[in-house]
Amino acid sequence: MAGSGRAFPPPSHVHDELYDAGYFLDRPADPTDHLAHSDRSLSWIHILFLFWVTMTPFSTMLLAEFIAYRVALLAYWFNIFF
């Protein structure tokens, strides 16, 4: 921060970043907007996909912490390929 004279970015940059975040958070809903109705199977597919996405950082952390163990490597590759 030395020499910049500003503690925070200008408001226009903050607005741009919030706009980008809102855009990417809104996009996953687009495919379901084109459906006439949704059923329980589609909801389960979305839940399982989100579970898989949330497990990716966990398996990466597990591999980073226990690099010498084969189980950590198997958990990581299982998450990547399935």
N, C-alpha and C positions, 0 to 999 in steps of 0.2 A: 503494500500500500504506500510505501514511501515514494514521494514524488508525484503520485497520481492526483492528490488533492481531493479524492472522493472516497467516502466510506462505502457507498452503495452504487450499483450500476444506475444509469439514467432510467427514468420511468418507461421510456420506449422499449428498452431491452427487456425489462421485467414483463411488460405487456406481451412482447413477442414470445418469451419463454412460456408464459401462462397459456397463450394461444396454442403453441405447439403441444404442450402437455394435454390440453383439452382435446385437441384434434386426435392425438393418438389414443387417448382414453375413450373417445367416442367411436372410433372406427370398428372395434370388435362387434358392435351392435348392428352394423350395416347388413350383414348376411341375413340376420333374423328379421330385418325390416321387410324383406321381400317375400317372406313366408306368409301364407294365409292364416296358418295356425301353427302352434308348436305342440309337441307331445312330450311325454316323459322321457322317451329315449333320447331325444335331442338334448334335453336338459342334462341327462347323465353323461352324454358325450362331452358337453361343455364342462361339466364338473370334473370329469376325469382328465380332460386336457389341462385345465387349470391346476389340478393336483400334480400332473407331470411337470408343468412349468415351475411350480413352487418347490419341487424336489430337486431341481437342477442345482441351485446354489448349495443345498445340503450335501448332495453327493460330491460336489466339487470341494467343499470344505472338508469332507471326510477324507477324500483322496489327498488333499494338501496336508492334513494333520497326520495321517497314517500311510504315508507313501510306501513304506516297506511291507505293508500287509496286502496280501492278495485279495482279501475280502473287500477292502476299500476300492481296489481297482475294478473288481467285478461289479460292485454296486454302482460305480461311476459309469462303466460301459453299459450296464443294464439300463441305466437311466437314459443314456444317450441314444441307444438303439431301440428301445421299446418305449 
